[in-house]
Amino acid sequence: MFYVLSKILGLLINPIVWILSLLFFAFFVKKAHLKKWFSIAAFACLLIFSNKFILNELLIKWERKAPDDATLLVQYDYGIVLSGMVWYNSQTRQINFLQSSDRIWQAVRLYKEKRIKKILIAGGSAEFFAKDTVESVLLKGFLVKIGIPAEDIITEENSRNTRENAVFTAKLLQNFPHKNLLLITSAMHMPRAELCFRKVGLNCDIYPADQYSGSRRFGIEDLFVPNARTLFNWNAFIHELFGMASYKIAGYI
């Protein structure tokens, strides 16, 4: 129930939905003062949620920073990589990598450098209508094709969200001896992921990937020019804020 509700509410916390809703009301309401205020609110939302500087400042505070490799242990038994980085094209039968796929490439690099012994990919299907496409299995198949031995890749195939990533990974690791774990996911997602894994008793070192934030910039483009990509990034950030709040209420973190 929590999973279904979170998916539905996730559609409603998109800034683009808010802007379109305000424009809809501005167009259809008959009272002039309401039409004016809905229009102003829509314009204000568009300016705020397309502003690169505002979002970057917030993400600098929110995202976990990637560590210097020198601060990591010499080697980890497992690098736990959370899914949510690909979509499957059923026509071409290929997986397509999203921005968040940096997490799997960082895991591959750390594996090649012998910083992690094995890669554990956590994630089943998070789609309502594509439950037969298990992301961890798809990713394992891809990694085997590029030369990583199948015996060095473990898949957790049942989880649909971050909470379940942690719960099912903890159960899976009961069957595999381990001492040191490295959790690898997006920098924006890491605060919630780390808390979820701690909640189930897995104390992992962390390796945040694909950071959205950057250094502070005060150019005209950053301060005043609307940016379409920023709208997308705001959606991801609000999703994390909503996820953190809902997980806290549900007792998952």
N, C-alpha and C positions, 0 to 999 in steps of 0.2 A: 504493500500500500504506500509506504514511504517513497519507494522508487518511482511509482507511477505519478504520485502527487508532485514529486520534485521535478519530473519531466514536464508536467503540465505547467507548473509555476515558472519553470525555466523559460518557457516561451513568452511569459508575460513580463519578465524583467529585462527585456531587450530594449535599450534606449530608442532604437528605431521604431519599435512598436509604440512607445510613449509619444514620440514625435508625430507619427502618423495618426494616432488617436486624437491628439490635440488638434491637428489639422482637420480631421474629420468633424470634430465638434465645432471648430471655427467655421467650417463651411455650411453646416446644417442648422446650427442654432439661429434663431430669428432675432433675438434681442441683440441690439448693436453693441452694448457694453460687454456682453459675454463673448460675442464674436471677436471683439478687440482683445480681450484678455486671453482667450484661447490662442489667438494668433501670436501675441507677444510671448506667451509661455512656450509655444512650439519653436519660435525663433530663438528664444533663450536656451532651450534644451539643445537645439542644433549647434549653437555656438559653443556651449559648454562641453558637450560630448564629442565634438570634433576638434577640440583644442589639444594639441600635442603637449604643451607645457603643463597644463593642469594634470593630465593623466600621468605624465612622466614623474611629476613631483610626488604624486600619491604612490606610484609603483616603487619609487626609490625607497620609500618607507616600508612597503608591504613585502616585496619580493625578497627571498633569501638569496644571498650572493654566493656564487660559485666559489668553492675554496681553491686555494693554490694546491696543486697536486702534491706538493712537498709536505703539506699538513696532513695528508691522508696516511692510513696505515700502509705498510709495504704491500700487503695483499689481503683481500677480502675473500671469504668463502663464496659469497653470492652477491652479485649486483642485482638488486630488485628493480626492475623497470616497469613502471605503471603504463597501462595501455591508454588509448585515446589519441593516437597519432596517425592513423591511416583510415582511408575508406576504400572499400572493395568495389571494383568495377566488374560487374557480373558479365558484361559483354566481352571485355578483353581478358577477363580472368586475371587481372593484375591488381596489386594493391598500389594506392597512390598516397604518397607521404604528405602530411600537413606540416605546418610550422613547428608544432610540438614534437615532431619526429627527431629533433636534435637530441632528445633523451636517449633514443636507441643508438644513435651514432656515437654519443659519448660513452655509452656502455660498450660498444664494439671497440672503441679506441682503448678504453681501460682494460678490456679483455686482451687485446693484442699486445698491450704493454705489460701483461701479466699482473695487473693491479687487482683484478678479480678472477677467481678460478672458473666460476660458472655464471651464466646469465639466467636469471629467473624472470620471465615475463608474466606479469599478472594482468589478466583481463579476458573476459568472455565477450559476449555481444551486448552492447549498450543500446541496440536499436530495437524498436518495437517490431518492425517488419522484416528484419534480417537476422533472425535469431540463429540461423545456421552458419553464419560467418563469425567464427570465433577469432578475435583479433590476435590473441597470443599464438594460436596455431598458424595463422597466416604469417605472422612475423617470424616464427621459428622456421617455417618453410623458406622464407626469403633469406634468413641468415645462413641456413644450410647451403643454399645455392651460392652464396658468396664466400663459402669456405670455412665457416665455423662448424666444428663437429657437432652432430646432433646430440651426443651424450653430454655436451657442455651447455645445453640449453634446456631449461625446465619450464614447463608452461602451467600456469594456473588458469583454468578455462571456464570458471563458473561466475566470477564476479562481474557486476554490472556498474558499480560505482566505487568511489574511494573507500568507503566503509567496508564494502565486501572485498575489495582488494586486500585490505589488511587482515580481515577475518579469515579468508580462505588461504591466504599466504601463510598465516600462522599455523593453520591446520596442516598445510602441505609440508612445512618445514619440520613438523614433528617427525616426519619419516626420513629426514636428511640431517645428518650431524653437521653442526655449524658453530662457529664462535663469533665471527665478525660479519656484519651485514652492511651493505652500502645501498641506500635508497636513492634511486635516480628518477626524477620527474621534473616537470617544468618549474621554474623559479616562482612563478605566480601560484602554482598549485601546491608547492612544497609546504607552506605553513599548515594547511589542512591535512595533507598526507602524513606529515611527520607526527602530528597529534593522533591521527587514527592508528598508526602503527604502534605508537607508544601505548595507546589504550589497550591493545590486545597483547601487550607484553614484548613487542619487538623493538628493542632499542637500537636504532640504526644510525650510523653516520650518514650524512646527507650529501648529495651531489646535484644541486639545482642546475637545470639546463634551460636553453632557449629563453633567455631573459627578454622581457618586453621593455624594461626601463633602460635608460642610458645615462650618460653624463648630463648635467644641467646645461641647457642651451637657451640663450635669450635672443635668438634671431627673430626677425619679423615673421618668418614662416612658422616658427614654433609658437609665438605669442598670439598671433592674430589671424593667420590663414587657416580656414577650416580644412581638415584632413579626413578623407573618407576612411582610411585605414584605422584611424584613431577611433572611429565609431565602432568598428569591429572589436578593437582591443578593449574598449569600455565594456562591451558586452561580456567579454571573457572575465574582466575584473569584477563586474557586478555579480556574475555567476559565482565567482569565488567568495565574495562577501556573503551572498545568499547561502552558499553551501556551508560556510563557516558558522553562520548564525543558526541554520536549521540543524546542523550536526550537534551544535552545543545544546540546543533545546531537546534534541532526541537522546542526548547522553552518549553520543558516539565519540566525543572528544573530551 
